[in-house]
């Protein structure tokens, strides 16, 4: 005769999803192999997880300003309190090197006289990446083949919230092509367009991680975002970009004294917090860009912003 508990455990351990069962108080009473493996891969031991109260973990995240934690806490409680039959939540779980999405599903069941709640986390990355690829087509600048301003706005908000949640630095750089109007007037708009394409191609080489982005900010202005990157690290990257742009040796005879394409850069870095807004960071980078322009162009002006929350 089958050992019912062992049989059930073996069945659940074959599932690729992470499965945890909690009681009405939120205490974790069972985890499957998928949950254990995910915990070990993300530096959280199985034993530590088994001692956790799942609801307390969600509540702690919510109290720290984590929107996903707050939604999970409210949704699980709604199922526990029989306010809804099930709860579903799609959420990102990105690392610096990989984009990942999961679907949380919470459903109740009754065993003997007590209710329990099965929480599964299914990896839906493949589907989300396909959806994102379709969405990108509407978010790409037609000339330069990098992201447009609209996508930049949404990405910056997402990365800002991630860095805020994890208490990580975020850097933003605004890059403006010096004397671009002179280049257009001297060589024509077709050559100007080719110049923009070459600059964009260089920027793409320096935004390879999921937490990085380059976009056309408008006209001859570009923007770069680097998640989990402090001012010192970002300055090294920006200086490398500036040097590589010089190596393009794009002629601009009337732009003195260089007579070739140069750029001015405003670079702002901050650890996002409640007392500092996204618009403040963008304005700071813009002010630094203006400072670089008025100081003679062909400069990088950077600021490491310290904010007391």
N, C-alpha and C positions, 0 to 999 in steps of 0.2 A: 504494500500500500504506500502511496506517495506521502511523504512528509509535507503537509500543506504549506507550512511556513518556509521550509527550505525551497520547495518548488516555486512559491511566489517570489522569493528573493532571487532565485536564479533567472526567472522570467524577467523581472525588473532590471536585473544586472545586464541583460542583453540589449536593453534599450539605449540608443545613443543619447537620448535626452537626459538632463540632470533631473533626478526625482528626489523630492524630500516630502515626508509626511509630518504634519504638525498636529498637535491637539488644540483644543479650544483656547488654551492659554498661550499658544504660540510656540510651545516647546517642541523641539525636533525629536521625533520618535523613530524615524527611519530615513536612511539615505541609501541610494543605489550606487553601483560602481561608477556610473557616469558622473554622479555628483562628487564622489571621492576623487576620481581622476582629475576633474576640473579644479577642485580645491588644491590638489598637489601641484598641478601645472601653474597655478596662480599663487603659489607660496602660502597656502592655507591648509594645514593638516586636517585629515579626516576627524581626528579626535577633537580638535578645537571646534570644528563645525558641530559635532554631536552635542557639545555642551552649550551651544548657542540657543537663545530664544529667537526664533526667526522674526517675530513681530518686534521685539526689542531692537534687533539689528536694523529693520526698516525704519523704525521710529527714530533711532539715533541718526541715521542718514538724513531723514526728513528734517530733524532739528538742526542739522548742519547746513540746511539750505539745498539739499539734494532733491530736485523735483521728481526724479524717478522713484526715489525712496519714499517720498510722500504719497505718490500715486499708488505704489505697491501697498503701503501701509493701509491706506483708506480702502483699497479694493479688496484686500484680504479680510479686513474687518467687516466689510459689507457682506461677504460670503458667510463668515462666521456668525454674523447677526441675522442671517437669512433674509437680508435685504435684496439679494440677487442670487441667482442659481449658480453662476460661475463668473469668473473675472479673467480678462485677457489684457495683456500689456506688451506691446512691442517696444523695445528699448535698445539703444546702442551701448556697447561695452568695448570701446576701442582701446587699443594700446598705441604707443608711439609708432609701432611697426606694422600694425595690422588693424583693419577695420572689421568689427564683428557686431552682429545684431542677434538678439534673442527674442523669443516670444514666451512670456510667462503665462501659465494657465493654472487657475486655482479652481478646484471642484471639491465638494464635500462628499463624504460617505459615512454611513453609520455602521459601527461594529459593536455588537451587544447593545449596551445602553448608551454608549458614548459616540459623539461625532468626531471625525477626523477630517483632515483636509490635505489633498494631494496637490503639491505644487510642482509643476514641471517647467523646465527652461529648455526650449528647443532652439537650436542654432538655425537662424533663417538668413544667414549672411549671403548665401548664393542668390536668394530671391531679391534681397534688398540691394545687392550690388547691381543686379540686372535692372531693377527699377531706377537706381541712381544713374546708370548709364544712359537710360532713356531720358531722364530728367536733365542730364548734362547737356544734351543737344540743344536744349532751350537756354542753357546757361553759359554757352561758349561765345566769346567775341568772334564775330565772323571774319575779321581781318587777321587777328594775331593768333587765333586758335588756342587762346588761354581763356580762363574764366572771365565773365563780365562782372560789372559792378553789382548787379542784383544777386548773383551767386556769392560774391564776396561778402555782402551784408549778412546773408543767412549763415554762411560758414563761420564768420567771425563771432556771431552770437553763440553758435554751437560750441566753438572752441573756447570762447570766453567762459561759458558755463562749465565746461569740463575742467579747465585749469582752476577755476574758482573752487569747484568741488574738491579737487585734489591738491589744492594749495600749491600750484605750480606756476612758474613764470610764463609770461606770454610776451612776444615781441612783434611789433608791427612797423614796417618800413614803407614810406612813400618815396617813390623814385620819379624824378622829373627830368626829361631830356633837355639839356641846356640849349638855348637858342634854336629850338626846333623850327620855329617860324622862319628863321633865316635859311635853314636847310631846305624847307619846302619852297620858299621863294626863289632860291638859287638853282635848285636841281629839279623842281617840279614835285607835284603831289605823288606821282607814282614812285619816285625815289624815296619820298617821305614814308610812304606805306611800307616799302621794302625795309627801311630802317626800323620801323616799329616791329615788323615781323622778326628781324634778326635779334632785336633786344628781347622780345618775348621768348624766343628760342633759348636764349642764355638763361633767363629767369627760370624757365621750366627745369633746367638742369639742377637747380638749387632748391627745388621743392618736391622732393621724392617721397617724404613720409606722409601718412594719412593726416598728421597734425599740421602740415604745411600747405600753403597755397600761394600762387601768384595770380594776379588778375589785372585786367586793364581798368584803371580807376576812372579814366576819362581823358580823351585827347591823347597827349603825349605823356600822360602820367600813369604809373603802375603802382601796385601795392603788393606787398608780401606779408604773410602771417606765418609765424613760427611758434607752435605750441611747445610747452615744456622747454623753452629756450630763454636763457637769461640775457642780459645786456651784453656781457662779455662774449658769449657764444654767438649772439646775433651779429655783433660788430665784426667778428672774424668772417662770418658768411658774407655780409654786405661788402666788406673790403675785397673779398675774392670776386664777387660779382662785378664790382666797379672795375677791378683790374682786367677781368675778362672782357668787359664791354670796351675798354680801351684797346684791347687786342684786336677788336673788330676793325679798327682804323677806318671808320666811316667818315668820309670827307665832309667838312662843313667849313669852307674857306673863310667865311665872314665871321665865324665864331672865334674870337681872339682871347687868349694868345694861342690856343691849342690848334686851331684850324681843323680839328677833328671832333667827332661826337664825344661829349662828356655828359655826366649826369650829376645832379644834386640829390642828396638823400636826407630825409628826416626819419630817425629811428627812435621809437619809444618802446620801453620795456616796463612791465609791471606784473605784480602778482594780483590777479583780479580779486576784488573784495566788494562788500556791500556798499561801502562809502565812495566807491569810484566806479564810474559808468563807462560803457564802451565808447560813447561819444566823446568823453574826456580824453581817452587814449588816441582816438583818431585826430582830435583837435591838436593834441600835443605833438603828434607826428607831423601834422600840417604846419604847425608853428615852427618846428625844427627845420622843416624843409624850407620855409620862408627865410629862416635865419641863414641857412646854407646859401640860398640864392642871393641874399643881400650882402653876404660876406665875400662875394666874388664868384660864386658858382663852383662847380667841380669839387664839391666838398661833401663830407658825411658829418651831420650833426646828430649826436645821440644823447639820450637822457635815460637814466635808470630811475624810475619813479618809485619813491618809497611812500606808501600810504598807510596811515594808522586807521584800522577799521574800528 
